[in-house]
Amino acid sequence: MNRLLALFRRKPHTQSESAAFATAEGSPGANPESLGAGAARGAKPNAMGLSGLASGDQRREDSFERLLVAGGGTGGHVYPLLAVLETLREVDPRVEVLFLGGHGNIEERLAREHGVPFSAVPVGAVVGQGPVRLAKNLVSLAKGIGSAMAEVRRFAPDVVLVTGGYVSVPAAVAGWLAGRPVVVCLPDMMPGLAVKGLARLATTVTVSFPEVQRTLPAGKTVVTGYPVRPLLEQGNRLDARDRLGLPAAESVVTVFGGSRGARTINDALLAGLSALLPQAHVLHVTGTLDYDRVRTRWQALDTCARERYRIYSYVENEMADLLWAADLVVARAGAATLGEFPVAGVPSILVPYPYAGGHQRLNATYLRDRGAALIVEDADLGEQLAPAINAVLADPQRLSQMAQAAKGLAKPGACRAIVRELQRAAESRRP
């Protein structure tokens, strides 16, 4: 093992395919059906392109040269990384980045869309698997650690940043074995099995809220807030509505259920459209799996209803406008709700996914108990969703109080705080 570690600590030649993070503007996301299928709302943006180091390969005292990141399986494990990387590009555009993740997973697509060099390693979930699948996934995990160790030796990162989930394990373990500092970013209110294990290897664990600290090893946690992309932090209601072509004074409800969608939320919304559309404009992100079915229903509406009901298959940068424009959001309760909704100061009706291991319920409860959200159970959506939306919209004082409560939970600057922790971790390794 000592010989193996010595091998991994050798500093390789600079990799020509490695690169420094560059800027992103605009959105690659889907556009509303009311603008025509596949139509662009303006010019296609530039990707987060990459360029080589600005001047040589000399180690800098105030930063680090190479960052290895990993996380995925769901958007909730990827978007925080992209937010941190965007801020890192502003702090030091010369830092080289490599993203490790599963082949064909959402992290591969998003990393490539944003111009982040990506390397696929074998991954496999452990929790909730049957005996046969578990055995296969453990083999994949072992292979993934081996592949990640080879990438660590080749890329020689100064520090490793992971966001949890089984996809993060190979990169974090490989970095730790090679003597690299590992920083774990936990967006949720509750650490999953992977984060609990990786926290023992980590130099630092960044968390979104103080309440999370008691669930992790003492002395390792730093409260940074939830990492939100600058595009969202810089938004405002009037500009968002202007870009979306929405009236400034009418009610707007944004509904979504994740990148692939949420069938029960989609069904309940469709069932309640006749009651909702007279009261509000509805912006509905259906998810990729349900888009065609919802589009068929949209096409059957009359012209007036179609103007007030916009459907999107999937959005990314446009989500900032959809949140800022909304008076109320209906969504699952993934980690992003803890950071993005408070930044936009938007009240929410949250529907915890019943098979998410309990973390969505904790997220939803946190916002509800602080007056920023209501909870509707997944099983009750058909009966309760439309009445709940209309009841909140009909009570301006309640809506305002919920918005203020949400805004009070915002913690701007989380990305810069995480970058500072990466710098400290990298500094701790230097001789």
N, C-alpha and C positions, 0 to 999 in steps of 0.2 A: 504493500500500500504506500509506503514511503517513497519508493521508486516511482510509483504512479503519480503521486502528488508532485514530486519533483519535476516530472515530465510536464505536468499541467501548468506548472508555474513558469516554465520557459516562456520568454517573451517572443512572439512570432514576428515575422515581417509584417509590415502594414498591409492590410488587405485592400486591393484596388477596388473591390466591389463594395467595401464599407463606405459610409458617407455621412455627411452632416445634415441635420434636420433643417428643412427650409419651410417656407410659409404656405398657408392655405387660405383661400378665400372662396366664397360661394358655396355651392352644394351639389353633390352628386346624387342626392336623393330623388325619389319619385315625385312627380308633380300631380296636382289634383286633377280628377277626371273632368271637372268643370272647365279646365283649360285644354282638354283633349288628351287622350291617352298618349303618353310618351312625349308630350309637348314640353318645351323648356320654358321656365319662367326667367328668361334672361339668358345671358351667355353661360356656357359651361365653364365652371371654375377651373383654376389650375389646381393640380394635386399638390400635396405636400412633398414637393420634389426634394432631392438630396444632392449635395455637392461635396467634393472632397475637402479635406482639412485646408484651412486658409493658408497656413504657413508651416510646412514641415511637420515633424512628428515629435516635437519636444514637449515634455510634460509641463503642464501649466500648474501654477501653485494655487490658483483660486478656483479651480474646477477639476474636471476629469476628462479623459479623452474618449473613453468608450463605455457605452451603457448597454447592457443586455436586459431586455424586458420580456415578460411572459405573462399570459393570462388569456382566458377565452372560454369557449363553450357557450357563453351568452354575451350579449352586448354589454351587460353590466360589469363584466370583467375586462372589457376592451376599451370602452369609451373613457374611463378614468386614465388609462395609460396614454391614450391619444391626447387627452387634455394636458397631462404632464409634459408630454413630448413637445406639444405646441409651445408651451411656456419655456421649456428648456431651449428651444430654438431661439427664443427671444433673449434668453439670458446668455447663451453661448452657442452660436450657430455652428461652431466647429466640432461639437461633440458628435461622435459616430454612434449610430444606434443599430442594433440587430434585434429583431422580434422573433422569438421562438414560440411555436404553437402547433396545433394539430392540422394535418393536411385536410383541406376541404372545409375546415371549420370557419365560423364567422370571423375569427381573428385573422385568418389568412386573407380573406376578401378585404376586410377593412384596412389591414396593414398595407396591402398592395395598392388599394385605392388612394391611400394617403402617402404613397411613395416611401414607405418604411421598408428597408430590406428585411425579408422574411425567410426563415428556414424552418421547414417542417420536421418535427420529431414525432415518433410514435407516442401516443397518449391513450389512456383508458381510464374510465370511471371505476371507482371501487364501491362507493356507497350505493345501496339499493340494487345490486346486481345478483343474479342467481349464481349458483356454484360454478356452472360451466363458463358463463360469461366472466365471472370474477377471475377464474383461473387464466382465461385468455387475456384479460385486461392487466393482470399482474405481470404477465409476460411482456405485454406491450409497454407497461410502465418501466420495467427493467431495461428494455431495449431503448426506451425514450431517454432514460438517464445516461445510458452509454452514448447515444447520439448527441445529447446535450453536452456531455463531457468533451466530446470531440469538437463541438462548436466553441466551447469555452477555451479550449487550447488554441484553436485557430484564431478566434476573434480577440482573445485576451481582454475581457472587459475589466474596467476598474471597479465596477459596482453592478449589482443585479437588482432589478426592480420587478416584483411580481404582485399580482392582485388577487391571488387565491384561485380555488378551483383545481381540479385534477390536472388541467393543462399546465399549471404553474410548477408542479412538483419536479419534473425533470430539470428545468432550468435552475430552480433554487437549490436542489440537491447538488447538481453539478458545480454550481458556483461556490457553494459551501465547501465541497470536497477540494476544490482548487484554491481555497483560501481567499476567495473574493467576498467582500461584505455583501450581505443580502438585506434589502429593504422590502418589507411586505406592506402593501397598501390595502387596508381593509375598509371598503366603503360601507358595508352593512352594519346593522346593529348587533349581529351575532356572527362570530367566526365559525366557518365551516370546518369540517374535519381537516382539510388540507391546510388551512391557515393555522389551526391549532398546532399541527405538527411542524409547519414551517416556521412558526414563531419561535420555536426552540432553537432553530438554526440562525435566526435573523439577528442582525446588528440592531435594527430598529423596526418597529411596527407603527405605521401611521394610521390613525383612526379618525373617523369623522366627528365623533362626539365623546365627551368625557365618560359617559355612562358605559362605554365599551371597554374601558381600560381594565375594569375588574375581571374581565373574562380572559385576560392575556397575561403572560409572564410579567411580573413586577419589574419596573425599571427600564423596560424596553419600549414602551408606548409613548407616542407623541401625538397630541391632538392637533391636527392640521385643518380639519374640515374636509368636506367632500370635494375632490378635484373636478372643477367645472371648466369647460372650454371658455376662453375669453369671449368668443362670439356670443355666448349666453350671458355672461356677466355684463357685457356692454349693451345689452338690448334695452328696449323700452316699448311701451304699449302702443303709442301713437305711430311710431315708425313701423312696427310690426304689422299693424292693421293696414297702414298705407301700402306696404309691400304686398300684402295679401289681397288688397282691394276690398276690405271689409269696412262697414260703417263705423265711425268712431263711437257712436252712442248706443249701439244695439248690443244685446247679449251674445256672447260667443262661448261655445263649449267645445273643447278639444277632447277627443276620445281615442285611446290607443291601448294596445295590449302587448307590445314587444315587437321585435323585428319580424317574427313569423305570425304574429297576431294572437288573439285570444277568442276562440269560437264562442264561448258563452257570453262574453262582452259584446261581440258583434251581433249575436242573435238577439240579445236583450235590447240593444240600440235599435236594430231594425224593427223590432216589435213595437218600440215606443216612438218611432219617428213622427207619427201623426199627432202625438201629444207634444212633442218637443219642438218641431219646426216652427209652429206659430210663435213660440217664445224666444227662439234663439237660432243663430247660425250654428251649424254643427260641422266641425272639421274632424273627419274620421280616418285615422290611420288603421287600415284593415289588417295589415300584415300580408306577407306574400302569399300565404296559403289560402287565404279567404278572399282575395281581391276580386277574382272573376265572379264569384258568387254574389258578393255585395254589389259589384258593378251592374250585374243583371237587375238587381232590385233598384239601383239608382236610375237606370235607363227607363224603368216603368213609371217613375214619378212624373208629375206634371212640371212644366217649365219653371214655375215659381219655386217649387220644392227643390228642384235640382240646383237652383241658384243659392239656396240656403243650406244645402247639404253637399259638402265637398268630400270626395273620397280620395285617399292616397294609398298606394300599395305599401310604400316604405319611404321614410324620410330620414335625413341625417342632419345636415346643417339647417334645413328648413324647420327642424323641431324647435329651434330657438324662437322663431317667429310664432309658431303654433302655440308655444307656452306663453309668450309675452302677450299675444293677442287675446288670450282666453280669460274669461271671467271665472271659469271653473274647468277643471280637468278631471276626466274619468280614466283610471288606469289601474294596472296591477301595482304591486308595491315593492318592486325591485329596488336595488340600492340607489338608483338614480333619483328616485322620488325624494330621498333625504337631502340631496344636494341641489338638484335642478329646480324643483318646485319652490323651495325657499328663496333661491336667487331671483326667480321671476316673481316672487310674491303672489303665487297663484294658489287659491284654495283647491281642494281636491276631494273627490269621492274615490276611495281606494277599494280594490277588490283583491285581497290576497289570494294568490294561487294556492289551492289547498294541498298541492303535492310538491311544495318547494322546500320542505324540510323545516318549516316554521319561521325562517328568517323574514319572509314577506309579512307575516303577521306582526312580528316585532317592529318592523319598519313602519307599518300602517298604524300600529298602536302608539308608537312614539309621536307621530304627527297628530293623531286624533286626540291624545291626552293633552296636547299643547294647543288645542283649538284650531289647528290648521287643516284638518281633514275629517271626513266621515268615513265609516266603513260599511260596505254592503257585502254580505257574504255571497260567494259564487253561486251557491244553491238558490239564493233569493233574488238573483238579478232580474229574472223575467217579470216578477211582480213589483219589485221595489226600485229599479234603476230610474225609469222615467219619472215616477212621482218624486223620488229623492232629488233629481236634478231640478225639476220645476219648483220644488219647495225652497231650495236654496236660492235660486234665481229670483224668486218672488219676495225675498226678504233682503233688501239691500243692506240693512244694518248688519245682519248676520254675515253676509258675504264680505262686507268690509272688515269685520272683526276677524274672520278667517284669513283674509288676505294679510292683515297686519300681523297676525300670529305666525303665518308662514314666513313673512319677511323678517320677523324677529329671530328666526332660526338660521338665517343665512350666515355663512362664514366666508366672505370673499378672500381671495388670495391664497386659497388652499394649494393650488398648483405650485406657486412660488415657495410656499412652506415645504412642500415635498421635495422640490429641487434643492432647497437648502439642506434637507436631511440627506439627500444623495451626496451632496458635496461633503458633508461632515463624515458620512460613512466612508467615502473614498479617501478622505484625508486620514482617517483612522488606520488605514492599511499602509500608508506610506512610511518608509523607514525614517 
